[in-house]
Amino acid sequence: MSATLASMPAAIVAASTVFRFDQKSAWFWQKPKRIETLLRAIRYQSMAVPEASQQFSQLEVEMKRYWISLGTVNRRSD
């Protein structure tokens, strides 16, 4: 029992390293905020549909590049 309790901190650190919860959380927060920015530009700044489509496509490519996969250690996340 005490060995199980003693190993829990190491297991938590290992899980955090593998699953990268904080970076995935930041990714999931950033994408909708950037889409909302694009939507505001369409609604209030009269952004043209072709330009909005192009920016959305660029956003999709960029966000895919920063996706944190299971077990990746050195991938960047902004």
Summary of the structure (lengths in Angstrom):
residues: 78
radius of gyration: 18.9
end to end distance: 40.5
largest distance: 64.2
contacts: 161
relative contact order: 0.13
helix: 76%
strand: 0%
